[in-house]
Amino acid sequence: METARVLVAADKFKGSLTAVQVAERVTAGLRRVVPGVRVETLPVADGGDGTVAAAVAAGFERREARVTGPLGDPVTAAYALSGSTAVVEMAEASGLQHLPDGVFAPLTATTYGSGELLLAALEAGATTIVFGVGGSATTDGGAGMLAALGARFLDADGKPVGPGGGPLAELAEADLSGLDPRLADIDLVLASDVDNPLTGPKGAPEVYGRQKGASEEDIAVLDAALAHYASILGPDRAALPGAGAAGGIGYGALVALGARFRPGIEVMLDVLGFAPALARATLVITGEGSLDEQTLHGKAPAGVAAAARAAGIEVVAVCGRLALPPEALEQAGIRRAYALAELEPDPAVSMAQAGPLLERAAESIARDFLLR
């Protein structure tokens, strides 16, 4: 099919392939069957880990800064810059990837480094900052981030409270007057695939605390501490969509930094230039490691498929594991999904051999959609 123009806009296969590698493997498989096919690649992300890498793949400049990690140790974190627009990924500074294997600090992990990373973007001249939040090791309501930006959180004795969400139970005063004045003049976009409130049954501690090592007792402590924190900073914002993102860093950005919340994939598709790429395509291939119920709630493939369907362009998906019935795929705008598990049922082998298996899946897509 000589006129076929394929856009590969897939997220990472977590634990196996980056979004860039997914695009490379899909392209290789397509060209093995249709050597002359025109392929454009646009690795995507939904605001979580991999967001900076997707921006860099789209032409942003990668910048690095030395910041404070979630346990207080220095880490190197990257952000992306293009003109006056920066893409900052909180996981780069405060993510689970900075924790040693088996080591968690649910009560004391801090987002201080995320604030330092935002400062680095300010120093670089950014006036629009896309702040991708997800994959955090933290549940501190963004207090650490705000402290790095000049806020002061004091106990009843006028001393700074300790790092993390637990010590916020001792908070007596929040002084935001020292926040960096440049923050008032920027457009800060909170990009997340999570719309949870800060506290309660659907709040950050209850829904996400366990994956950060929190016990049931820790979750109760964190929920109460964050509720107390919000009672001082502004309880009306605690229920806003996105307030519970990344351990409540969304709340800190919304209540103190004037951030505006947008679904992460929508923001990233804008930033990455998806619309003009889509206009050039006759077929879109999207995907991620697991296509499941979560995919339908703001994950990258759902966002890509929705935009492509609105433009009348056919979409197929690749994935490691498929846990959605055909009717759910159709409802999402995905014509068909190709799962690596169909080629290799052993999950460990499938993950280890994800690259070659993905090329085989792409060969099938080429035969099914490009040679008809």
Rosetta blueprint (number, residue, H / E / L):
1 M L
2 E L
3 T L
4 A L
5 R E
6 V E
7 L E
8 V E
9 A L
10 A L
11 D L
12 K L
13 F E
14 K L
15 G L
16 S L
17 L E
18 T L
19 A H
20 V H
21 Q H
22 V H
23 A H
24 E H
25 R H
26 V H
27 T H
28 A H
29 G H
30 L H
31 R H
32 R H
33 V H
34 V L
35 P L
36 G L
37 V L
38 R E
39 V E
40 E E
41 T E
42 L L
43 P L
44 V L
45 A L
46 D L
47 G L
48 G L
49 D L
50 G L
51 T H
52 V H
53 A H
54 A H
55 A H
56 V H
57 A H
58 A L
59 G L
60 F L
61 E E
62 R E
63 R E
64 E E
65 A E
66 R E
67 V E
68 T E
69 G L
70 P L
71 L L
72 G L
73 D L
74 P E
75 V E
76 T E
77 A E
78 A E
79 Y E
80 A E
81 L E
82 S E
83 G L
84 S L
85 T E
86 A E
87 V E
88 V E
89 E E
90 M H
91 A H
92 E H
93 A H
94 S H
95 G E
96 L H
97 Q H
98 H H
99 L L
100 P L
101 D L
102 G L
103 V L
104 F L
105 A L
106 P L
107 L L
108 T L
109 A L
110 T L
111 T L
112 Y H
113 G H
114 S H
115 G H
116 E H
117 L H
118 L H
119 L H
120 A H
121 A H
122 L H
123 E H
124 A L
125 G L
126 A L
127 T L
128 T E
129 I E
130 V E
131 F E
132 G E
133 V L
134 G L
135 G L
136 S E
137 A L
138 T L
139 T L
140 D L
141 G L
142 G L
143 A H
144 G H
145 M H
146 L H
147 A H
148 A H
149 L L
150 G L
151 A L
152 R E
153 F E
154 L E
155 D L
156 A L
157 D L
158 G L
159 K L
160 P E
161 V L
162 G L
163 P L
164 G L
165 G L
166 G H
167 P H
168 L H
169 A H
170 E H
171 L L
172 A L
173 E E
174 A E
175 D E
176 L L
177 S L
178 G L
179 L L
180 D L
181 P H
182 R H
183 L H
184 A H
185 D H
186 I L
187 D E
188 L E
189 V E
190 L E
191 A E
192 S E
193 D L
194 V L
195 D L
196 N L
197 P L
198 L L
199 T L
200 G L
201 P L
202 K L
203 G L
204 A H
205 P H
206 E H
207 V H
208 Y H
209 G L
210 R H
211 Q H
212 K H
213 G L
214 A L
215 S L
216 E H
217 E H
218 D H
219 I H
220 A H
221 V H
222 L H
223 D H
224 A H
225 A H
226 L H
227 A H
228 H H
229 Y H
230 A H
231 S H
232 I H
233 L H
234 G L
235 P H
236 D H
237 R H
238 A L
239 A L
240 L L
241 P L
242 G L
243 A L
244 G L
245 A H
246 A H
247 G H
248 G H
249 I H
250 G H
251 Y H
252 G H
253 A H
254 L H
255 V H
256 A H
257 L L
258 G L
259 A L
260 R E
261 F E
262 R E
263 P E
264 G H
265 I H
266 E H
267 V H
268 M H
269 L H
270 D H
271 V H
272 L H
273 G L
274 F H
275 A H
276 P H
277 A H
278 L H
279 A H
280 R L
281 A L
282 T L
283 L E
284 V E
285 I E
286 T E
287 G E
288 E E
289 G E
290 S E
291 L E
292 D L
293 E H
294 Q H
295 T H
296 L H
297 H L
298 G L
299 K L
300 A H
301 P H
302 A H
303 G H
304 V H
305 A H
306 A H
307 A H
308 A H
309 R H
310 A H
311 A L
312 G L
313 I L
314 E E
315 V E
316 V E
317 A E
318 V E
319 C E
320 G E
321 R E
322 L E
323 A L
324 L L
325 P L
326 P H
327 E H
328 A H
329 L H
330 E H
331 Q H
332 A H
333 G L
334 I L
335 R L
336 R E
337 A E
338 Y E
339 A E
340 L H
341 A H
342 E H
343 L H
344 E L
345 P L
346 D L
347 P H
348 A H
349 V H
350 S H
351 M H
352 A H
353 Q L
354 A H
355 G H
356 P H
357 L H
358 L H
359 E H
360 R H
361 A H
362 A H
363 E H
364 S H
365 I H
366 A H
367 R H
368 D H
369 F H
370 L H
371 L L
372 R L
